[in-house]
Amino acid sequence: MACICRYCKNIQTEQLFETIDIFQNKWAICKCNICNAFFISPEPKQDQLKLAYDYAYYGECENKFIFSVEKFIDYFRRRKAKYIASLIPENAKVLDLGCGNGRFLRHLSTFGNYDLHGLEIEGASAERACKIKEIKLRVKSLKQNDYPDSSFDVITLFHVFEHIDNPKETLVIIKNILKKDGLLVVSFPNIAGWQAKIFKGKWYHLDPPRHLFFLDSVDFINVMEGFGFILVQKNWFSFEQNPYGWIQSCLNLMCNKREVLYERLKGNNSYAPEYRTFNIFFQKLFFIFTLPFFILLDIAESVFGKSATVRLTFRKK
Ligand SMILES: [Zn+2]
């Protein structure tokens, strides 16, 4: 069955490998032979996506993760905010697309006086972001005419692009609403990295069916240059994302179900109940004892530009 490319809508595509999500649904990962985009097939149905997103943010907890993990992630949100603050002038107008619980923008507000805008789809994250008074939040996906042309100094998408169901249209809108010399900072899983190549359907950052679409960094840079952007920084090392990618992908190879440890770290104890406390204890030991090795491996994959994730910073000409 021919799959239609999610980016360029071509049908000259090929199926690369299969994957199974946390609900045990089967998917194929396809590649477009015209634009080189990778995408999930068949296209997930709305109810499948709703379930997957609800499950990602299950329950009524204050945060997505258990307290210690949330503190760890919050530290990296603060570092990202510090990086963005180093790039922008006082009073800059900032848009965080897919702002999640708003914590990144909250941190950014502590570094200067900025006009902070966030966009997030309906759900538990948006409800959390709503409570942060520094953010002008819109609960929706980005559409034409949501914001005036040339209005933002910086737009950020941290691990959001791969979730978007209309990537090309979104890039056009981003280009229009950014000011001249404005910055676009985007991070996403690197489908051309070592982890993706080794683990294929078991790769942690594949995250089916939430991740709809991938471009490798070379193709993404080409696309952005075509939109009139210049690459100003490429960052491969991510202590937050990459070593855990190795660990969870290894565990996915060893377990019948994917992301068992990850779901437990979110406090989701109802997922895969056949993995009992004793087994989870050993998975946590695996995490602790292999972490130093995988940090070293992340340094190596960063040197070769083959990390599990990448962050790119562009300037609009
Ligand atoms: Zn294509």
Boltz pocket constraint, residues with backbone or C-beta under 6 A from the ligand:
constraints:
  - pocket:
      binder: B
      contacts: [[A, 5], [A, 6], [A, 7], [A, 8], [A, 9], [A, 10], [A, 32], [A, 33], [A, 34], [A, 35], [A, 36], [A, 37]]
      max_distance: 6.0
